Amino acid sequence: MTVLEGNYQIQAGLGRRTGVWLRRAIGLGITLAIFLWMLRPIVGHWRQFEGRVELVSLGRVLAASLMFSLFLFAIRAMSWRRILIGFGHRLPVPAATRVWSSSELARYLPGVIWQVVGRVYLVRPYGVSGSVCSASQMLELALFLLANILLAVGCLVWLGVKTFHGVAQAWLLGAMALIPVLIVLVYPAIFYGITNQLLKRMGKPPILRRLRFRQLCVLLVWAVLGLAWQSLAIWLIVSRPLGLQFTKWWVVAGAYSLAWCAGFLAVWAPGGIGVRELVFVTAMQIALPPRVRAAFSDPNVLMGFLAFLSVLLRLWATTGELVLAGLAYAFDFRGALGRADAPGRQNAMLRMAAGKAELPREYGTAGDLPSSAASPPTPPATVPK
């Protein structure tokens, strides 16, 4: 390699790093700008809605956080575990919950790659290859995104698309357009076809075991039911300060699901921070019953209070995620410490020894295993008479 070629490669590497950091800086700048825009009505109109803030019950917030933790466990983490089972890997429940919750918390780091890379790294000791882990994660997220879109459209579209305006209208129309696209993408023949083509180009083995379309439909319905449970938790927090009746729970269900979709698709914002809150505020302003809107003398006061509630819901969701992660680490402390006797790891090592799974790097190669485990004993040769 000549000096000129070496300098060119160094400059190219520096250029790529500069581009990455520039994109991250722009994303963080957009997120901070949205938050400052939302904080202005909170600070400016705090005196007008301070009495409603006092109606927020700490006990209800904590109860709703526990409800959200149960939702994350039963709907999100267990759906991903079920998809992994369809791919041929049965992880113990505590291990699957720990891996899922840890990778979800990693989405708050700048850059969208950490959520994927983190899960691949954490699940590798259980005999799951990186390609299988990434494919299962993409399928789980696609199904959950589709469930959020279906609930948001089902709750809000009957109000009339023309009723929505600005950011909320754009995201609602975009969500409606995504429904057929996601249905096509998660269809097994198409999803596995695209996935295996990508794996082939990267020199990875294809995914042979797969879930049927009927199984995916069951997971989708399960996710929609879970989102209804999540909406009840949100209603528990906002009903008293807003004066929202139980029959109007669909208002927060549709607004929050639409906001979650916006935050998920806003890849520049870590964890969708700022974007989710912005869409939630604009959607709630339109979807709230006229009686609730009339209780606020000034629309700016309503906007400021909804912005406060959106920040409160961010803290509520983060608390639920931390509670689930803490419980998962407590029940799977051996797996968190990397001990070889952790549930699920011993079975993975036996499968590796039998040649049925890819060997993680931390276990070395098959030659590093004991000879009795690396290969079965050969039967004694028979001497022909």
N, C-alpha and C positions, 0 to 999 in steps of 0.2 A: 504494500500500500504506500502510495506516495504521500508526501507532506500535504499536497494540494487536496488529495482525496480525504485525508484525515481532517483537515480544516473544514472541508465541506460537510463531513458527517457531524462534526462538532457544532457547526453553525445550524445544521438542520435540527439536531437535537435541542439546541437552545431555542430555536424558533418554535418547535412543538411545545416545549415547556412554557414559553411565553404565551402562546396561544391558549393553552389550558388555563393558566392563571388569569389571563385576560377575560376569558369566558366566565370564570368563577367570580371575578371582581364585578363584571357586569351583572351577573345574576344576583350577587349579594347587594349591589347597588339598587337594583329594581325592587328587591325584597324590602330593603330599608326605606325606600321611597314610599312603598305601599303602606308600611307600618306607620310612618310619619303622617301620611295622609289620613289614616284611620285614627291616630291618636289626637289629631286636632279637634274633632268634635267631642271626643271624650273629655279632654281637658277644658275645652271652651264651654261645654254645657253640663259640667259635672254637678253644679249647684241645682240645675233644673231636675235631674233624675237621681239625685243622691238618695232620696227617700225610697226609690225602687231598688236601689242597690242593697239597702238594708233588709229587703224582703228575700234576698238570696240566702237560703238555708245551708249552712256548712254541713249539717247532717245529710241533707239531700244530695249535696255534691259528692260527699264521700260514698253514700249508697249508690249513686249513679256511677261512680268510678269503679266500684266493685262489680256492678252490672256490666260495665264496659270490659272489665278484665275477663269476666265469664264469656262475653261475646267473642273476644279475641281468642280465647282458648278453644271454645266449642266450635266456632265458625271458621276462623282464619287458620289457626295452627293445626286443628284436626283435619281440615280440608286439604291442607298441604300434605299432611301425613297420609291421608287416604290416596292422594295422587301418587305419592312415593310408593305406596303398597301396590298400586296398579303398575308401576314401573319395575316392581320386583324387589323392593327394599322395605322391610317392616321395621321401623325404628320404634323403640320404646316411647311411650307417651311423654314421660318427663324429658327425655333427650330431644324428641321432636319439638316440644314446646320451648325448650331452652334455645335450641338452634334458631327456631323461627323468630322468637321474641328478640334475641340478640341482633339478628340481621335487620329486623324492622327498626330497632333503635338506631342502627347505623345509617339510616336514611337521613338523619339530621346532620350528618357530616357533609361538607361541601363536596359535590361530585356525585353523580348517580350510580357510580360503579361499586361503591362500598357495600350497598345492600346486597348485591349479587355476589361479589367476591367474598364478603364476610360469611355468607351462608355456605358457599362452596368450601371454604376453609374449615368451618365448624363441623360440617357433616362428613367430611372426608374420612375421619377415623372410623366411621360406621360402614365403610365399604361402598359409599355412594360416590360415583365419579363426578367430576365437575360438569360434564355435559348433561348427565341425568339430573343433577341438582338444578342447573340453570333452566332446563326444559320444564321441570316440575314447577319451578318458581314462576316462570312466565305463564304457564297454564293456570296456576292458581290466581295470579294477579289479573289475568284476562277475564276469568270467570267472575272474580269479585268486582272488577270494573263494570262488567256487563250487568251484574246484579244492582249496583248503585245507579247505573243509567236507567234501568227498567223501573226502579222504585222512584227515581226523581221525575222521570217523564210521566209515570202513572199518577203521581201525586200532583204535579204542577201543570201538565199540559191542558187539562180540562178548564183551567182558568183562562186559557186563550193565549196563544203565542204573542198576539199583538199587545196583550196586557203587559208583558215583559218588555223591557227596554234596556239599552246600554249593555253593560257587561253581562247581566243575567240573561238577556235575550240571546246574546251571542253564544253563551255556553249552553243554553237550553237547545238551541238549534243544532249546535255541534254535537251534543249528546244524542239527539234524535238521529243524526246522520251516522253516528258510530254504531248504532244497534245492529244493522245488517252486516256491517264490516266485522264486528266482533263475533257474531254468530257464525259467519263463514270461516273466520280464522281459528275458532276453537273446534270446528268440526274435525273429528279425528283424522280422516283421510287427508285433509288439507294441512292441519297442524303438524302431524307427524311427517308428512311429505316435505314440507318446508324445513322442519327441524333436521331431518335426516340429510337433506341436501346440503344444509349449512355444515353439519358435522362431517359430511364427506369431503367438502372443500377444505376443512381444517384438519383432515386426516384422522378424525375420531370415529370410533365404531358407532353404527346406527343404534337407535333405540328400538328394540324388538318388541318388548312388552308394552302394552298400551291400554288405556281405558276406553270403554265403549261410549258411544254417544248417549245412551240411556244413563250411564253412570254420571256423565258430565251434567246431564239435565237434573239429576238428583242433587248434585253438589250446588248447582245454580239455584234451585228452589230452596235448599238449605241456607244458602247465603242471603236470599231475599227475606226469609223468615228471621234470620239473625239480624238483618238491618232493621226490621220492624221492632225487635227487642232493643236494639241500640237507640231507636227513635224514642222509645218509652223512657229510656234513661235520660235523653236530652230534654224531653218534656218535663221530667221530674225536676230539672234544674231551672228551666225558663218559665214554667207555667205560672208560678206565683208572682214574680216580678212583672211579667207581661200581662197577667190576667187572662191567660189562654186556657180555654176549656179543654177537657179531655177529648171531646169530639173533634177538635182541631189538631190532633197530634200529627196528622198527615202534613201539616204546614212545615213543622220542623223536620219531619222525615224527608220530604222532597227537597227542602232548602239545603239541609246538611249533606244529603247524598250528592246533589249537584255540586256543592262546594268541594266535597271530597274528590269528585272526578276532576274538577278544575285544578285542585292542588296536586293530584297525582300526575296529571299531564303537564303541569308546569315544571319541567325537569330542571330548570335553572334555580328553583327555590328549594333549599334543603327541607325535606318533609312537607313541601307545599306551603311553608310558612308565608303568610301574607296573602297569597292568592286564595287559599281556602277561606280565610276570614273575609276578604273583599267580596267574594261571590256569595257567601252566606249572608252578609249584611244586605246586599242589593236584592237577593232573592227574597229574604224575609220582609223587606220593605214593601214588596209587591204582593206577596202571598198572605200576609197577615190579614185577618178579618177587619172590615171597616170599623167595627166597634173598638178594636184594640188600637188602631191607628188614630181614631178620634180622641182617645184618652191622652194623647200627646199634643200639646198646644202648638208645637212647632215641629215640622218635619226634620229639622236639623237636630232637635233634641232626640227624636226617635232614632235617627241615624247614629247619634253618639251612644245611646244606650245599647243599640244592637251591636255596635263595635265593641263595647265593653263585654257584652255577652259572648261575642266571638272569641275574644281573648280568654274569657273564662272557660269556654269550651275547649280551647287549645290546652289549657292547664288541666282540665278534666281528662282529656284523652291521654295526655302525657302521664298523668298519675296512674291511670289504668294500665298503661303499657309498662310502667315501672313496677307496679304491683305484680303483674303477671310474670315479668322477668325475674323478680326477686323470688317468687314462689317456685318458678322453674329451676332456678339455680339451687334453691334449698333442697328440692326433691331429687335433683340430679347433680349433687355436689361432686360425686366421684367423676362424672363425665366432665364437669367444669374444670376439675383439677387435672384432667388428662390421665387418670389412673387406668391401668390396663384391665382392672376388674370391674369397670363401669358397665352397667347393663347395656347390652347391645354391642359393645366392642368385642367381647369374647366371641359372640356368634359371627361377627364380621371377620374376625381373624380365622375362624374355622372355615368360612366360605372361601376366604382368600387362599387358604392352604389347599382346599379342594379344587381351586382353579375356577370358581364360579363368580368371582368378583375381582375388581381391580384393586391392587394393593396400594394403600396410601403411602406417601413418601416417608412418613414418620416411622413406618414399620420396616422400611428397607425393601429388599426384594425377596422373592420366594426362597432364594438360597440362604437367606439369613435365618429362616425358620429351622427348627430342629428337623433332622432327617426323617423322623417318624411322622412329622406333620406335613413336611414338604411334599412327600410322595408316599402313596400307599405301599405296603410291603408286596414284593413280587412273589407269586406262588412258585414253589419249587418245580424245576424243569423235569418233565417226565422223560425217561429214557426209553426209546422204542425197543421192543423185544426183537 
